[in-house]
Amino acid sequence: MSISGDETKVNELTIAVEKMIGMEGLAILVELIPSFRKIVSSRSALECSNTGALMEQKQMILAFQAFVRAVRGLGIPMVLFLDDLQWADTASLDLIQALITDPESTSILFVESYRQNEVTLDNCPFSTHLEDLKATAKFIEIQIANLQKKDVNEFISNIICEPQPSTKSLSDVLYRKTSGNVLLVIQLIKSLWDEGLLWFSYRKKHWEWNSSLIESKNILHDAAHLMAEKILHFSSDLQLLLKKMACLGSRCDKSILCLLGDDCKDNDREDTYSMSNISYDLDIAIHEGIVKKAGSKYIFAHDQIQKAAYELIPKCEQSQWHLQIGIQMLRACKDEDLDNNLFVIVDQVNRGKMHITEVSQRIEFAELNFLAGEKAKASGVFSSAALYVEQGIGFLDENSWNDYYQLWLRLYTSCIELEFCNGNFEKLAEVLNCIITHAKCFDDKLRAYCILIFSLGGQKQLVKAIEMGLDVLERLGEKFPTNPDAKDGMTEVLKTRRMLEGQTLGTLIGKVIKDRRVLTIMEILESLAFYSYHGKPEYIPLFACRMIQLSLRHGWCSFTTFGYALYSLALSTYDDIKGADRYGKLVLDIMKHTKVWYQHCRVNVVIYGFVFSKCNHLHSCLGPLAKAYRDCAKIGDSEWLVVNANLFVTLSFQCGKELSSVEIHLNEAEENAKKWKTTTGFHNTRPLYQAILNLMGKANHPTLLEGEAISFTKEMSNERGRENVQLTSRLQLYQMRVAYMFGDLDLAAHIVQESHGTEGVFFGKYEACEHLFYDGLVSFACARKTNEDKWTTFAQDSVGKMRRWAENAPFNCEQKLHLLEAEQCFCAGRRKEAEEKYASAILLSGTNGFVQDQALCYERAALFYLENGDIEKASNLYGKAHNAYLEWGARGKTDHLCKHSPF
């Protein structure tokens, strides 16, 4: 496909790709494939942001997906043929897998070619790729065997333009000699011509051959050996050149041959072996079908030909040849060309490393491997980068940490970063111990400690990650209390508020942090805040305030934006809703001015998912969260994609969106979580998912949070699960909710006794309001049933707290407050007040747009009138409750209502 000459299509493609992934995506494509600049040359300057290694790898995949979708959008069908995939590395296969399984990439045919006999089940990445394909994609498997006898005859007939009956005697001999191996057939035909066993008779005007001599000819049933015999007929210079090329791989650029220069000539040759000489010899190889030329690259016509040329080098000398080529290229390479040839040089040297004994050389090549690893890492190819760094470490001896300390430290630090990205935590721990043992000072160990914190978080060992982070921060001079309480948080909030007095947007972002230690502290604080939400939420105000304080002293950085979002959240948890709203809007202004594009995915979670839900209509928060979710998917921020997904689907449920649509959003979000291998984080959404299934009538026992999504009993007995306070609290909330809604008051009461007063764990999320609401409803029901004072106390506590929510966000909470007050009056026997409160709760639910709350208000009011003997009104309200639940999509609840209603 070529569109470079069509300016209209170039512009259409550029606009389509930019729309898919933005200018950042274009920048990634240009960095990986410079020729992509042809479609963006007229655009503004492109720069890739530093978003962290893991995210960069995902951005690369997403950029390619966006490009393929953009091409599809232009109505251009594509066929992508990928050959010899048995040799592909993991990073390439991950990209291929992502393109194949992308549901938006239609009108594309992928053809994958590989050799079955070279694919092993134990250590070949391609075998894993095949298994994944079988599980995720539809494909047709085509086994390509050797040619049949009739096919060989047809093939020969077409080559020499003779009728098939005439060529049968020749094709029968060739078939017996080659067993139908097409490469052998082609090369044998050529060798027969070279040896005069196949000739064209000008007198008879057709081809002839000597079948008896061909029959007696000894033909090896191995294409490599056959090709080796042919290569040995070439000049010594061309033989040497082909051997060198074979060492370099299946293809070789002209610029590399220029670097090798005289090293590609026979030692007996006295004149200079110039590029013109090399080109002349290669033209012979091209003519003989050994090599093909594509642009500036020379490519072996078949990998068996490359194998043949390579095997002409004695096996015991092959590693020395590689080393010689690597050293020759390195010495001939100018500084400005080193980067372009770095991988080739390092690969060659590494294959001959066992012959390098001189210490200075080993150190030089260790340095080169480090540079190659950094370059591969920058391209998101972490598996290859880790191999380069590991090879670099292999060039060092056991005392290198002392003799060549800086190089040793760079290699080992890079190694732990790459093993973290590759998820190889066992290897990471081994290298970490080495750094912690031998590094000379704490600052040199700092990056290792950071990776350890992130790896613990990545393995969901959240409490350990927080403890390790607090220890590292203390050693950096940032101490925190061991068991903070609300007073500690309030003290820090007040201190920060005083420091912020008189500050403007200009002063907040006018200075930039340059101290690397401070940047590391900010990075750790941001990660710990994320872990604390799931493990120890009491630390969040402390981390938020410390991030702001450091920024006010040292300047702004990308982490500062998130710090202000957390500070806004901290203010909201201490009931300073106006302050939270003000700083929430300030964060959005900072985002506009600083253009740290990837941070808004994280900031929107905090601002719209936690803060604005207390001071803005809940429905208005859905759009920004949906955008943040989509943008997380675009940039590959998998951890925050899951957080956004959790909040978006939860808020959709709380807004009263039709349950089947919420279920669809949940399934889509889970598919994305699987794609980015972050299903553990998505687990926190499963209590909600099961509650939705119960309400929709898709659970065997609607009063129990047990089913295909999650098991309440199993999760609550899981020790690791109990460390995740968010999961535990969600399990209790939704179990309490379905038990109450489906009439199991005893179970709901049991949950209330275990969880009353713990709504603070939700840290300001609207789920805290929901917890208070159902806690109060259950408590009032139990108070009426048992007349026990504790239930009245529980209920009144919930009503008092709900009043504060309703004062700050009446459009979200006043219907809940009025229903609780109606239940309170019902309990106290104040009938007239109860009637007024039920009526206002019903009206406000509809006005504010919460159909699920209106359905519950109708149901509770119906029960009230039924117990007070007003059968007609109760019947009417039951009918309205049924219709409202039906509108919400809660068919399981409507069935329950029909079954248990007295009407």
Secondary structure, DSSP 8 states (H G I E B T S, - for coil): ---TT-HHHHHHHHHHHHHHHHHHHHHHHHHH-GGGGGGTTTS---------HHHHHHHHHHHHHHHHHHHHHTT--EEEEE--GGG--HHHHHHHHHHHH-TT--SEEEEE---GGG--TTT-HHHHHHHHHHHH------------HHHHHHHHHHHHT--HHHHHHHHHHHHHHHTT-HHHHHHHHHHHHHTTSEEEETTTTEEEE-HHHHHHS---S-HHHHHHHHHTTS-HHHHHHHHHHHHH-SEEEHHHHHHHGGGGS-TT--S---HHHHHHHHHHHHHTTSEEEETTEEEESSHHHHHHHHHTS-GGGHHHHHHHHHHHHHHH--HHHHHHHHHHHHHHHHTTGGG---HHHHHHHHHHHHHHHHHHHHTT-HHHHHHHHHHHHHTS-TTHHHHSHHHHHHHHHHHHHHHHHTT-HHHHHHHHHHHHHH-SSHHHHHHHHHHHHHHHHHTT-HHHHHHHHHHHHHHTT----SS--HHHHHHHHHHHHHHHTT--HHHHHSSB---HHHHHHHHHHHHHHHHHHHH-GGGHHHHHHHHHHHHHHH-B-HHHHHHHHHHHHHHHHTT-HHHHHHHHHHHHHHHHHH--GGGHHHHHHHIIIIIGGGTS-GGGGHHHHHHHHHHHHHHT-HHHHHHHHHHHHHHHHHTT--HHHHHHHHHHHHHHHHHTT-HHHHGGGHHHHHHHHHHTT--SSTTSSBSSS-BHHHHHT-HHHHH-HHHHHHHHHHHHHHHHHTT-HHHHHHHHHHHTT-GGGGTT-HHHHHHHHHHHHHHHHHHHHH--HHHHHHHHHHHHHHHHHHHH-HHHHHHHHHHHHHHHHHHHT-HHHHHHHHHHHHHHHHHHT-HHHHHHHHHHHHHHHHHTT-HHHHHHHHHHHHHHHHHHT-HHHHHHHHHH---
